[in-house]
Amino acid sequence: MNGKINLLLGLCLICIAGSACGITTWQGEATGYWDVRSNWAGGFPVSNSTVRLNHDNQSNAYTVIVRTPAIADQLWIDTYADVPVHVRVDSPGSLHFYSMRMGFKAEDRESSFTIDGGSVWGLDPIDPSITNTSFLVGNNPGCTATLSVLNSGLLSVQGSNGLIVASSKESIGRLIVTNGTIQIKDSLILGQGPGSNGEMTIAGASSVSITGTLHIAKLNDGAIMPTGTVSMAEGTLECGTLNIGAHGKASLTLNSGDIHAGTGGITIGLSDADGQLNMHGGTLQTTDSFMNIGHADSSGLLSISNGMINISDSISVGSGSRGVGQIDQSGGSLSASQLIIGDAISASGTLNLYGGALTTTNLLIGLGGTAQCNLYGGELLIQGIDNTALQISNSCINLQQTMIQWANSNVTDWVTNAVNTGTICYSDGFAPGTYSSTGFDGQLVDGDSVLYWDNLDNGSQFGHSAIWVEQLSAASLYDTWTTEYELAEIDAELTADPDIDGRDNLTEYGLGGNPTNANDVGILPTFGIVEVGGTNGLEYVYRQRSDAAARGLEYFLELNTNLVDGVWTNSGYGVTGIGEIDAAFEAVTNLVPTAPLATRFIRLRIKSQ
């Protein structure tokens, strides 16, 4: 590779030493080869010349094919006419110049520049008079242009202004890399002009390397934000800094492959931006750097369903003034030295853990701005060894079906204090018996849920101290109910009737009655005649516990036509609606047809499983 670079530089120096070659244009209307001199008007392209394709209002689309080493100063792929122009650099062809621009006006039929196995070198100029070294894909308002690097092709942009895709107002620029290589010395910007759209797709065994910054949507000037997107199916992407949304709307989706950011870190939503990072597979990591989600006046979202993210420094969610940041994790693994939710004053941060593994040395919640931490599933591992590793201010951890493992050897004081101060809230939880019901160091009961903790200092069954929530078993929930009414021994049995009101404990338990007060049997069913489709029917409404399944309760109706010798059957009716009564009970509405029978008897049955 170095030999090829030196050869091209030598060619460049020889041409610069000669006289200026001016502007040369394509003169044939048919597809042809770059190295055929008769295809050019204004002289054959050499160093210090500007090549303008489609400058003379060609009437037909055509393709310029580079199959040998070629050289020029600037390449302008303009489309003044309504037809596109295409450039293709085949293997072993090569082309080098200082700057390039693609696209002229909205009527452009998507001109393209394709490096198909060949190589293109954008060099840093030796001549100080040459200052415009940008590569622009979609450089005029309303135009569309595509740059593709395919099949071991190489694009090396060494100029000081890098590569800009969709640089002008409402332009569309596309960068496609499939089994190709891109090397950029300065920066890559996807979407710079107001209302523009810059896109990059990476697939196959591709490599994209950017020494400076990858900006996905970075507004240059104007009020209408640009859009930038990156879609990565395979390959590698390396950059010094990754900004997903810097004055614009941006997204990066990683399905497979590897992304690496250097010391500049990763920011999702940098300034006046909307940024989103979607991880469905692959790996993403930083070296000696951070991740900010929702920086100044921006919103940022990290969504991970699979794959691995490893941030060597901290992740700040809601990291700048008036920033809004959020992490939604449903799978995969996410790790950082420190995770800060709501980092800056007037910022807000949210963590929703649905699944997967989240690992951090320190978890700090709401110390600067507002914060929410919802642990709905998966596993949270805190590697800090003392109580300062998990700090919560003006917020709470909502703990449901997540196991918290903590390198802190004794969490008893922290847990009890957190419950007393409201900085940890718990509900729902794992199914009863998910983890060991013996040997833990403490438990607290709230409604239908039990918060357990197990300290490492006396032989935990886990690799660290552990905190988790389990739902009470059906038997435990019933025992809690009997304890509430101080029922014991025979009076606590399901079939007992302590207040002698004709309704056993199971009925009172199911309907919300008081088993020690004969005047309180709960809310009894109601019924009335309704008309459905011109036919009368009986509407029967009963009360049931909202968490009936967790309590092992089953509610159903039985019908009979004759109380003397008839048979009760659980059929002949339908549930037409379920509505909330309060936090504990709901109303179940049933429709019982009356025709053609003249007599119908109905009873509610409650069973304990």
C-alpha positions as CSV (number, residue, x, y, z in Angstrom):
1,M,0.0,0.0,0.0
2,N,2.8,2.5,0.9
3,G,4.4,1.8,-2.5
4,K,1.2,2.8,-4.3
5,I,0.9,6.0,-2.2
6,N,4.5,7.1,-3.0
7,L,4.0,6.4,-6.7
8,L,0.9,8.6,-6.9
9,L,2.6,11.4,-5.0
10,G,5.4,11.2,-7.5
11,L,3.0,11.6,-10.3
12,C,1.4,14.5,-8.6
13,L,4.6,16.4,-8.1
14,I,5.6,16.0,-11.7
15,C,2.3,17.4,-12.9
16,I,2.4,20.3,-10.4
17,A,5.8,21.3,-11.7
18,G,4.3,21.8,-15.2
19,S,1.9,24.4,-16.4
20,A,-1.7,24.7,-15.3
21,C,-4.1,22.5,-17.2
22,G,-7.4,24.4,-16.5
23,I,-10.8,22.7,-16.8
24,T,-11.5,19.6,-18.8
25,T,-14.8,18.0,-19.4
26,W,-16.3,14.8,-20.8
27,Q,-17.2,15.3,-24.4
28,G,-18.7,11.9,-25.5
29,E,-22.2,11.0,-24.6
30,A,-21.5,7.3,-24.4
31,T,-19.9,5.4,-21.6
32,G,-16.1,5.3,-21.9
33,Y,-12.8,5.0,-20.2
34,W,-11.0,7.7,-18.3
35,D,-7.6,6.9,-19.9
36,V,-8.9,7.4,-23.5
37,R,-7.8,10.9,-24.4
38,S,-10.4,11.4,-27.1
39,N,-13.1,11.3,-24.5
40,W,-12.1,14.6,-23.0
41,A,-12.6,18.2,-24.2
42,G,-10.2,20.8,-22.9
43,G,-7.2,18.5,-22.5
44,F,-6.6,15.2,-20.9
45,P,-7.0,15.2,-17.1
46,V,-3.7,15.6,-15.3
47,S,-2.5,17.2,-12.1
48,N,-3.6,20.9,-11.6
49,S,-6.6,20.3,-13.8
50,T,-10.3,20.4,-12.7
51,V,-12.5,17.7,-14.2
52,R,-16.1,18.5,-14.6
53,L,-18.4,15.7,-15.6
54,N,-21.8,16.5,-17.3
55,H,-20.8,20.1,-17.4
56,D,-21.9,20.6,-21.0
57,N,-25.5,19.5,-20.5
58,Q,-25.2,15.9,-21.8
59,S,-28.5,14.5,-23.0
60,N,-27.7,10.9,-22.0
61,A,-26.6,9.2,-18.8
62,Y,-23.1,7.8,-19.0
63,T,-20.4,6.1,-17.0
64,V,-16.7,7.1,-16.8
65,I,-14.6,4.0,-16.0
66,V,-11.2,4.3,-14.4
67,R,-9.1,1.2,-15.1
68,T,-5.5,2.5,-14.8
69,P,-3.8,5.1,-12.5
70,A,-5.3,8.5,-13.1
71,I,-4.7,11.9,-11.5
72,A,-6.5,15.3,-11.3
73,D,-6.7,18.4,-9.1
74,Q,-10.5,18.5,-8.5
75,L,-13.4,16.3,-9.6
76,W,-16.8,17.9,-10.0
77,I,-19.7,15.5,-10.8
78,D,-22.3,18.1,-11.7
79,T,-25.7,17.4,-13.3
80,Y,-27.0,20.5,-15.0
81,A,-29.2,18.3,-17.2
82,D,-31.9,15.8,-16.1
83,V,-29.6,12.8,-16.5
84,P,-27.1,11.3,-14.0
85,V,-23.5,10.7,-14.5
86,H,-21.6,7.8,-13.0
87,V,-17.9,7.2,-12.2
88,R,-16.6,3.7,-11.5
89,V,-13.1,2.9,-10.4
90,D,-12.4,-0.8,-11.2
91,S,-9.5,-2.9,-10.0
92,P,-6.6,-2.3,-10.5
93,G,-7.6,1.3,-11.4
94,S,-6.8,4.2,-9.1
95,L,-7.6,7.9,-9.0
96,H,-6.3,10.7,-6.9
97,F,-7.1,14.3,-6.4
98,Y,-7.5,16.9,-3.7
99,S,-11.2,17.6,-3.6
100,M,-14.5,16.2,-5.0
101,R,-18.1,17.4,-5.2
102,M,-21.1,15.4,-6.3
103,G,-24.5,16.6,-7.2
104,F,-25.9,19.8,-8.6
105,K,-29.7,20.2,-8.6
106,A,-32.9,18.5,-7.5
107,E,-33.6,17.0,-11.0
108,D,-30.5,14.9,-10.6
109,R,-31.2,11.3,-11.2
110,E,-28.9,10.2,-8.5
111,S,-25.4,10.4,-9.9
112,S,-22.9,7.9,-8.4
113,F,-19.3,7.4,-7.7
114,T,-18.4,3.7,-7.2
115,I,-15.1,2.3,-6.2
116,D,-15.4,-1.3,-7.2
117,G,-12.2,-3.0,-6.3
118,G,-10.1,0.1,-7.3
119,S,-8.7,2.8,-5.1
120,V,-9.3,6.6,-4.7
121,W,-6.8,8.8,-2.9
122,G,-7.8,12.2,-1.6
123,L,-4.4,13.8,-0.7
124,D,-3.4,16.6,1.5
125,P,-2.1,19.3,-1.0
126,I,1.6,20.1,-1.2
127,D,0.8,23.4,-3.0
128,P,-0.3,26.0,-0.4
129,S,-2.6,27.6,-2.9
130,I,-4.9,24.6,-2.9
131,T,-7.2,25.0,0.1
132,N,-10.5,23.2,-0.7
133,T,-9.7,19.6,0.1
134,S,-13.3,18.5,1.0
135,F,-15.0,15.5,-0.4
136,L,-18.6,16.4,-0.8
137,V,-21.4,13.9,-1.6
138,G,-24.6,15.9,-2.2
139,N,-23.1,19.3,-2.2
140,N,-25.8,21.6,-3.7
141,P,-29.4,22.2,-2.6
142,G,-31.9,19.5,-3.4
143,C,-29.4,17.2,-5.1
144,T,-28.9,13.4,-4.6
145,A,-25.6,11.6,-4.8
146,T,-24.2,8.2,-3.9
147,L,-20.6,7.1,-3.1
148,S,-20.0,3.4,-2.9
149,V,-16.9,1.4,-1.8
150,L,-17.3,-2.2,-2.9
151,N,-15.4,-5.5,-3.3
152,S,-12.0,-4.6,-1.7
153,G,-12.2,-1.1,-2.9
154,L,-10.3,1.7,-1.0
155,L,-11.2,5.3,-0.3
156,S,-8.5,7.2,1.5
157,V,-9.3,10.9,2.3
158,Q,-6.3,12.6,3.8
159,G,-7.4,16.2,3.2
160,S,-8.0,18.5,6.2
161,N,-11.7,18.8,5.6
162,G,-12.6,15.2,5.4
163,L,-15.7,13.7,3.9
164,I,-19.1,15.4,4.1
165,V,-22.2,13.5,3.0
166,A,-25.3,15.8,2.3
167,S,-23.5,19.1,2.8
168,S,-26.1,21.5,1.4
169,K,-29.8,22.4,2.1
170,E,-32.2,19.5,1.5
171,S,-29.5,17.5,-0.2
172,I,-29.4,13.7,0.0
173,G,-26.1,11.9,0.2
174,R,-25.5,8.2,0.6
175,L,-22.3,6.4,1.5
176,I,-22.4,2.6,0.9
177,V,-19.5,0.4,2.1
178,T,-19.7,-3.3,1.3
179,N,-16.6,-5.4,1.6
180,G,-14.6,-2.2,1.2
181,T,-12.3,0.1,3.2
182,I,-12.5,3.8,4.0
183,Q,-9.8,5.8,5.7
184,I,-10.4,9.4,6.7
185,K,-7.8,11.6,8.3
186,D,-10.1,14.4,9.6
187,S,-13.8,13.8,10.0
188,L,-16.9,12.3,8.4
189,I,-20.1,14.3,8.6
190,L,-23.4,12.7,7.6
191,G,-26.0,15.4,7.1
192,Q,-24.7,19.0,7.4
193,G,-27.0,21.2,5.4
194,P,-30.4,22.4,6.7
195,G,-33.0,19.7,6.1
196,S,-30.4,17.5,4.5
197,N,-30.2,13.7,4.8
198,G,-26.9,11.9,5.1
199,E,-26.8,8.1,5.2
200,M,-24.1,5.4,5.6
201,T,-24.5,1.7,5.4
202,I,-21.7,-0.8,6.3
203,A,-21.9,-4.5,5.4
204,G,-19.7,-7.4,4.7
205,A,-16.0,-7.5,5.6
206,S,-15.8,-3.7,5.6
207,S,-13.5,-1.3,7.5
208,V,-14.2,2.4,8.2
209,S,-11.5,4.2,10.0
210,I,-11.8,7.9,11.0
211,T,-9.0,9.5,12.9
212,G,-11.1,12.5,13.9
213,T,-14.9,12.6,14.5
214,L,-17.8,10.8,13.0
215,H,-20.7,13.4,13.2
216,I,-24.1,11.9,12.4
217,A,-26.2,15.0,11.7
218,K,-24.2,18.2,12.4
219,L,-25.9,21.4,11.2
220,N,-23.6,23.8,9.6
221,D,-25.9,26.8,9.2
222,G,-29.7,27.4,9.2
223,A,-32.7,26.5,11.3
224,I,-34.0,23.2,9.8
225,M,-32.2,20.3,11.3
226,P,-30.4,17.8,9.1
227,T,-30.9,14.0,9.5
228,G,-28.1,11.5,9.6
229,T,-28.3,7.7,9.8
230,V,-25.8,4.8,10.1
231,S,-26.9,1.2,9.5
232,M,-24.2,-1.4,10.2
233,A,-24.7,-5.1,9.5
234,E,-21.1,-6.3,9.7
235,G,-17.6,-5.0,9.5
236,T,-15.7,-2.5,11.7
237,L,-16.1,1.2,12.4
238,E,-13.3,3.1,14.3
239,C,-13.3,6.8,15.1
240,G,-11.7,9.2,17.6
241,T,-15.0,10.6,18.6
242,L,-18.6,9.5,17.8
243,N,-21.4,12.1,17.9
244,I,-24.8,10.8,17.2
245,G,-26.8,14.0,16.7
246,A,-24.8,17.3,16.9
247,H,-27.4,19.9,15.9
248,G,-29.7,17.5,14.1
249,K,-31.6,14.2,14.2
250,A,-29.5,11.2,14.1
251,S,-29.5,7.4,14.6
252,L,-27.0,4.6,14.5
253,T,-28.2,1.0,14.3
254,L,-25.7,-1.9,14.9
255,N,-26.9,-5.4,14.0
256,S,-23.5,-7.0,13.9
257,G,-19.9,-6.0,13.6
258,D,-17.6,-3.9,15.9
259,I,-17.6,-0.1,16.7
260,H,-14.7,1.5,18.6
261,A,-14.5,5.1,19.7
262,G,-11.2,6.7,21.0
263,T,-10.5,9.3,23.6
264,G,-13.3,11.6,22.3
265,G,-15.9,9.2,23.5
266,I,-19.5,8.8,22.4
267,T,-22.3,11.3,22.7
268,I,-25.9,10.5,21.8
269,G,-27.6,13.9,21.4
270,L,-24.8,16.5,21.7
271,S,-26.4,19.9,21.4
272,D,-29.9,20.9,20.2
273,A,-30.2,17.4,18.8
274,D,-32.1,14.1,18.9
275,G,-29.9,11.1,18.9
276,Q,-30.6,7.4,19.1
277,L,-28.3,4.3,19.3
278,N,-29.9,0.9,18.6
279,M,-27.9,-2.2,19.5
280,H,-29.2,-5.5,18.1
281,G,-25.9,-7.3,18.1
282,G,-22.2,-6.8,17.7
283,T,-19.9,-4.9,20.0
284,L,-19.4,-1.3,20.9
285,Q,-16.6,0.0,23.1
286,T,-14.5,3.0,24.0
287,T,-10.9,3.4,25.1
288,D,-10.2,5.8,28.0
289,S,-13.4,7.7,27.3
290,F,-17.1,8.1,28.2
291,M,-20.6,8.0,26.8
292,N,-23.0,10.9,27.2
293,I,-26.7,10.3,26.5
294,G,-28.8,13.5,26.2
295,H,-26.4,16.4,26.5
296,A,-27.1,20.1,26.4
297,D,-30.7,20.9,25.2
298,S,-30.8,17.4,23.5
299,S,-32.5,14.1,23.8
300,G,-30.6,10.8,23.6
301,L,-31.7,7.2,23.7
302,L,-29.6,4.0,24.0
303,S,-31.6,0.9,23.2
304,I,-29.9,-2.5,23.5
305,S,-31.6,-5.8,22.8
306,N,-28.5,-7.9,22.1
307,G,-24.7,-7.5,21.7
308,M,-22.1,-6.0,24.1
309,I,-21.4,-2.4,25.0
310,N,-18.3,-1.7,27.1
311,I,-17.6,1.9,28.1
312,S,-14.2,2.3,29.8
313,D,-15.2,5.4,31.7
314,S,-18.6,6.7,32.8
315,I,-22.0,6.7,31.2
316,S,-24.0,9.9,31.9
317,V,-27.7,9.8,31.2
318,G,-29.1,13.4,31.1
319,S,-25.5,14.7,31.0
320,G,-25.9,18.4,30.2
321,S,-28.2,21.3,31.0
322,R,-31.8,20.5,29.9
323,G,-30.6,17.3,28.4
324,V,-33.0,14.3,28.4
325,G,-31.3,10.8,28.3
326,Q,-32.7,7.3,28.4
327,I,-31.4,3.7,28.4
328,D,-33.7,0.9,27.4
329,Q,-32.0,-2.5,27.8
330,S,-33.9,-5.7,27.1
331,G,-30.9,-8.0,26.4
332,G,-27.2,-8.2,25.8
333,S,-24.6,-6.7,28.1
334,L,-23.8,-3.1,29.1
335,S,-20.9,-2.1,31.3
336,A,-19.3,1.1,32.4
337,S,-17.0,2.2,35.3
338,Q,-19.7,4.5,36.5
339,L,-23.4,5.0,35.5
340,I,-25.0,8.3,36.4
341,I,-28.7,8.8,35.9
342,G,-29.7,12.5,35.9
343,D,-26.2,13.9,35.9
344,A,-26.7,17.7,35.4
345,I,-28.9,20.3,37.0
346,S,-32.1,20.7,35.0
347,A,-31.4,17.4,33.1
348,S,-33.3,14.2,33.4
349,G,-32.3,10.6,33.0
350,T,-34.1,7.3,32.8
351,L,-32.9,3.7,33.1
352,N,-35.3,0.9,32.1
353,L,-33.8,-2.5,32.5
354,Y,-36.0,-5.2,31.0
355,G,-33.4,-8.0,30.5
356,G,-29.7,-8.7,29.9
357,A,-26.8,-7.8,32.2
358,L,-25.9,-4.3,33.4
359,T,-22.5,-3.9,35.1
360,T,-21.0,-0.8,36.8
361,T,-18.7,0.0,39.6
362,N,-20.9,2.9,40.9
363,L,-24.5,3.6,40.2
364,L,-25.5,7.2,41.0
365,I,-29.2,8.2,40.6
366,G,-30.5,11.7,40.7
367,L,-27.5,13.4,42.2
368,G,-27.6,16.3,39.7
369,G,-30.9,16.2,37.9
370,T,-34.1,14.2,38.0
371,A,-33.9,10.5,37.5
372,Q,-35.9,7.3,37.2
373,C,-34.5,3.8,37.6
374,N,-36.8,1.0,36.7
375,L,-35.5,-2.6,37.1
376,Y,-38.1,-4.7,35.3
377,G,-35.9,-7.7,34.5
378,G,-32.4,-8.9,33.9
379,E,-29.5,-8.6,36.3
380,L,-27.7,-5.5,37.8
381,L,-24.1,-6.1,39.0
382,I,-22.6,-3.3,41.2
383,Q,-18.8,-3.8,41.6
384,G,-18.2,-1.2,44.2
385,I,-17.5,-2.6,47.7
386,D,-19.2,0.0,50.0
387,N,-22.5,1.8,50.4
388,T,-21.3,4.8,48.3
389,A,-21.3,2.6,45.2
390,L,-25.1,2.9,45.1
391,Q,-26.3,6.4,45.7
392,I,-29.9,7.7,45.2
393,S,-31.1,11.3,45.7
394,N,-34.6,12.7,45.1
395,S,-35.5,9.4,43.4
396,C,-36.0,5.7,44.0
397,I,-35.1,2.4,42.4
398,N,-38.2,0.7,41.3
399,L,-37.2,-3.0,41.8
400,Q,-39.4,-5.7,40.2
401,Q,-38.0,-8.7,38.4
402,T,-34.3,-7.9,38.5
403,M,-31.6,-9.5,40.6
404,I,-29.2,-6.9,42.1
405,Q,-25.8,-8.4,42.9
406,W,-23.4,-6.1,44.8
407,A,-19.7,-6.5,45.7
408,N,-20.6,-4.9,49.1
409,S,-20.3,-7.7,51.6
410,N,-23.1,-6.5,53.9
411,V,-26.1,-4.7,52.5
412,T,-28.5,-5.0,55.5
413,D,-28.1,-1.4,56.7
414,W,-28.3,0.0,53.2
415,V,-31.5,-1.9,52.3
416,T,-33.4,-1.2,55.5
417,N,-32.5,2.5,55.3
418,A,-33.4,2.7,51.6
419,V,-36.9,1.2,52.3
420,N,-37.4,3.5,55.2
421,T,-36.4,6.6,53.2
422,G,-38.3,5.5,50.1
423,T,-35.2,5.3,47.9
424,I,-36.0,1.7,47.0
425,C,-39.5,0.7,46.0
426,Y,-40.5,-2.9,45.1
427,S,-43.5,-4.7,43.7
428,D,-44.5,-7.8,41.6
429,G,-41.2,-9.8,41.7
430,F,-40.1,-13.2,40.6
431,A,-42.4,-16.2,41.0
432,P,-42.3,-17.7,44.6
433,G,-39.3,-19.9,45.1
434,T,-37.3,-18.5,42.2
435,Y,-34.3,-18.2,44.6
436,S,-33.6,-19.9,47.9
437,S,-36.2,-19.3,50.6
438,T,-33.7,-20.2,53.3
439,G,-30.4,-18.8,54.3
440,F,-31.1,-15.2,53.4
441,D,-30.3,-12.4,55.8
442,G,-33.5,-10.4,55.8
443,Q,-36.9,-9.7,54.2
444,L,-39.5,-7.0,54.1
445,V,-43.2,-7.5,53.0
446,D,-45.2,-4.9,51.1
447,G,-48.6,-6.1,49.9
448,D,-48.1,-9.1,47.7
449,S,-44.3,-8.8,47.4
450,V,-41.3,-9.7,49.6
451,L,-38.0,-7.9,49.4
452,Y,-35.1,-10.3,50.2
453,W,-31.4,-9.7,50.7
454,D,-28.5,-12.1,51.2
455,N,-25.2,-10.8,52.5
456,L,-21.9,-12.2,51.1
457,D,-20.2,-11.8,54.5
458,N,-21.8,-15.0,55.9
459,G,-21.8,-17.3,53.0
460,S,-24.3,-16.0,50.3
461,Q,-25.5,-18.5,47.8
462,F,-24.7,-15.9,45.2
463,G,-21.3,-14.6,44.0
464,H,-22.0,-11.2,45.6
465,S,-24.5,-9.9,48.1
466,A,-27.9,-10.1,46.5
467,I,-31.2,-8.1,46.6
468,W,-34.3,-9.4,44.9
469,V,-38.1,-9.4,45.1
470,E,-40.5,-12.4,45.0
471,Q,-44.2,-12.5,44.9
472,L,-45.9,-14.1,47.9
473,S,-47.2,-17.6,47.3
474,A,-51.0,-18.1,47.3
475,A,-50.7,-19.8,50.7
476,S,-48.6,-16.9,52.1
477,L,-51.1,-14.3,50.7
478,Y,-54.0,-16.1,52.4
479,D,-52.0,-16.4,55.7
480,T,-51.4,-12.7,55.6
481,W,-55.1,-12.1,55.2
482,T,-56.0,-14.4,58.2
483,T,-53.2,-12.7,60.3
484,E,-54.7,-9.3,59.5
485,Y,-58.0,-10.4,61.0
486,E,-56.3,-12.3,63.8
487,L,-57.7,-15.7,62.8
488,A,-55.9,-18.7,64.2
489,E,-56.1,-22.5,64.1
490,I,-59.6,-23.8,63.0
491,D,-60.9,-20.2,62.5
492,A,-58.2,-19.7,59.9
493,E,-59.3,-22.5,57.6
494,L,-60.8,-21.8,54.2
495,T,-64.1,-23.6,55.1
496,A,-64.4,-21.9,58.5
497,D,-67.1,-19.3,59.2
498,P,-65.9,-17.4,62.3
499,D,-68.6,-14.7,62.3
500,I,-71.4,-17.2,61.6
501,D,-72.8,-15.2,58.7
502,G,-73.3,-18.2,56.4
503,R,-70.3,-17.3,54.2
504,D,-67.0,-19.2,54.7
505,N,-63.5,-17.6,54.8
506,L,-62.9,-18.4,51.1
507,T,-66.0,-16.4,50.1
508,E,-65.1,-13.5,52.3
509,Y,-61.5,-13.6,51.1
510,G,-62.5,-13.7,47.4
511,L,-65.1,-10.9,47.8
512,G,-63.2,-8.6,50.2
513,G,-65.4,-9.3,53.3
514,N,-64.5,-9.2,57.0
515,P,-64.5,-12.7,58.4
516,T,-64.9,-11.3,62.0
517,N,-67.9,-9.1,61.2
518,A,-71.2,-10.7,60.2
519,N,-72.4,-7.3,58.7
520,D,-69.4,-7.1,56.3
521,V,-69.5,-9.9,53.6
522,G,-67.8,-7.8,50.9
523,I,-69.6,-6.7,47.8
524,L,-72.2,-9.3,46.7
525,P,-73.0,-9.9,43.0
526,T,-75.6,-7.8,41.2
527,F,-77.9,-8.6,38.3
528,G,-80.6,-7.2,36.1
529,I,-82.4,-7.7,32.8
530,V,-80.8,-6.3,29.7
531,E,-81.7,-6.4,26.0
532,V,-79.1,-7.7,23.5
533,G,-80.0,-7.8,19.8
534,G,-83.7,-7.6,20.5
535,T,-83.6,-10.5,23.0
536,N,-83.7,-10.2,26.8
537,G,-80.9,-11.6,28.9
538,L,-79.6,-11.5,32.4
539,E,-76.6,-9.4,33.2
540,Y,-74.7,-10.7,36.3
541,V,-71.8,-8.7,37.8
542,Y,-69.5,-10.1,40.5
543,R,-66.4,-8.8,42.3
544,Q,-63.0,-10.6,42.0
545,R,-59.5,-9.9,43.2
546,S,-57.3,-8.3,40.5
547,D,-54.5,-10.6,41.4
548,A,-56.7,-13.7,41.6
549,A,-54.2,-15.9,39.7
550,A,-51.3,-15.1,42.1
551,R,-53.6,-15.9,45.1
552,G,-54.7,-19.2,43.5
553,L,-58.3,-18.1,43.2
554,E,-60.7,-19.1,40.4
555,Y,-64.1,-17.4,39.9
556,F,-66.8,-18.8,37.7
557,L,-70.6,-19.1,37.4
558,E,-72.8,-22.2,37.5
559,L,-76.3,-22.4,36.0
560,N,-79.3,-24.6,36.7
561,T,-82.9,-24.8,35.6
562,N,-84.3,-26.8,38.4
563,L,-83.2,-26.7,42.1
564,V,-84.9,-30.0,42.9
565,D,-83.4,-32.5,40.4
566,G,-81.4,-30.2,38.1
567,V,-77.7,-30.2,37.5
568,W,-75.4,-27.2,38.0
569,T,-73.2,-26.6,34.9
570,N,-70.4,-24.1,34.2
571,S,-71.7,-23.3,30.7
572,G,-74.4,-21.2,28.9
573,Y,-73.0,-17.7,29.7
574,G,-70.2,-15.4,28.5
575,V,-68.0,-12.7,30.1
576,T,-68.7,-9.4,28.4
577,G,-66.4,-7.1,30.3
578,I,-63.9,-6.6,33.1
579,G,-63.5,-3.2,34.8
580,E,-61.4,-1.8,37.6
581,I,-63.1,-1.1,41.0
582,D,-60.0,-0.1,42.9
583,A,-56.3,-1.2,43.3
584,A,-57.4,-4.6,44.7
585,F,-60.6,-5.6,43.0
586,E,-62.3,-5.6,39.6
587,A,-65.8,-6.1,38.3
588,V,-66.6,-9.0,36.0
589,T,-69.7,-8.6,33.8
590,N,-71.5,-11.7,32.5
591,L,-74.4,-12.2,30.1
592,V,-76.7,-15.1,30.7
593,P,-79.3,-15.7,27.9
594,T,-82.8,-16.3,29.2
595,A,-84.6,-17.5,26.1
596,P,-86.0,-20.1,25.5
597,L,-86.0,-21.1,29.1
598,A,-88.6,-19.6,31.5
599,T,-86.5,-20.3,34.6
600,R,-82.8,-19.8,35.3
601,F,-80.8,-20.2,38.5
602,I,-77.3,-18.7,38.9
603,R,-74.6,-19.0,41.5
604,L,-71.1,-17.7,41.9
605,R,-68.3,-20.2,42.7
606,I,-64.9,-19.3,44.1
607,K,-62.3,-22.1,44.2
608,S,-58.8,-22.1,45.8
609,Q,-56.2,-23.9,43.8
